[in-house]
Amino acid sequence: QVQLVQFGGGLVQAGGSLRLSCAASGRSFNYAMGWFRQAPGKEREFVAAISWSGGNTYCADSVKGRFTISRDNAKKTVYLQMNSLKPEDTAVYYCAGRLSISDTIAADTRDYGYWGQGTQVTVSS
């Protein structure tokens, strides 16, 4: 069992940057991690994922080149660095974890069993 607590988010102007953090509780951090977001009236969508080792990462096309996912296993924390933010990036962002038995990543919400509390990111034009 793992609990995920998110930090960061807030209001930023278009073109600005934010960094989200997601800290895991528990003794181990052998989880593949992901970031998802949900805008009002829309379904939750995949943003980025990273494997347990950090060796495999994948970002949605909509954020590729602007967002970077990374992790620090010693701190049991995963990060989402968001640069060149656009108004369409406005959403509630969620981190998610799935117990990893191989160094794989996942991009579907159904693959994740643990979720953070969500944090609002608002990008003004």
GISULGI-V144414 format. One record per residue. RES is the residue in one letter. SS is DSSP state (H for helix, E for strand, - for the rest). D_FIRST is the distance of its C-alpha to the first C-alpha in Angstrom with 2 decimals. Layout:
# GISULGI-V144414
res,ss,d_first
RES,SS,D_FIRST
RES,SS,D_FIRST
This chain:
# GISULGI-V144414
res,ss,d_first
Q,-,0.00
V,-,3.78
Q,-,6.93
L,E,10.12
V,E,13.46
Q,E,16.66
F,E,20.06
G,-,23.47
G,-,25.39
G,E,28.60
L,E,32.12
V,E,34.00
Q,E,37.25
A,-,37.60
G,-,37.70
G,-,35.48
S,-,32.16
L,E,28.76
R,E,25.61
L,E,22.15
S,E,19.26
C,E,15.51
A,E,13.65
A,E,10.03
S,-,8.62
G,-,7.28
R,-,9.72
S,-,9.73
F,-,10.42
N,-,11.23
Y,E,10.68
A,E,13.74
M,E,14.27
G,E,16.71
W,E,18.74
F,E,20.24
R,E,22.82
Q,E,24.48
A,-,28.03
P,-,29.72
G,-,30.77
K,-,29.05
E,-,26.08
R,-,23.04
E,E,24.02
F,E,22.70
V,E,23.65
A,E,22.28
A,E,19.78
I,E,19.18
S,-,18.09
W,-,15.91
S,-,19.16
G,-,20.69
G,-,23.54
N,-,23.30
T,E,23.49
Y,E,24.82
C,E,26.10
A,-,27.60
D,-,31.38
S,-,31.67
V,-,30.12
K,-,31.08
G,-,33.13
R,-,32.03
F,E,28.25
T,E,26.43
I,E,22.76
S,E,21.78
R,E,19.06
D,E,19.15
N,-,16.62
A,-,18.05
K,-,17.19
K,-,13.85
T,E,15.65
V,E,17.00
Y,E,20.35
L,E,22.63
Q,E,26.24
M,E,28.45
N,-,32.18
S,-,35.21
L,-,33.48
K,-,35.21
P,H,35.42
E,H,33.76
D,H,30.57
T,-,30.24
A,E,27.03
V,E,23.71
Y,E,21.40
Y,E,17.70
C,E,15.32
A,E,12.79
G,E,10.40
R,E,10.25
L,E,9.23
S,-,12.69
I,-,14.87
S,-,17.94
D,-,19.14
T,-,19.41
I,-,19.05
A,-,18.83
A,-,20.79
D,-,20.00
T,H,17.77
R,H,17.05
D,H,15.44
Y,-,12.53
G,-,9.59
Y,E,8.38
W,E,11.34
G,-,13.01
Q,-,15.55
G,-,18.49
T,E,21.52
Q,E,25.13
V,E,27.36
T,E,31.01
V,E,33.71
S,E,37.25
S,-,40.23
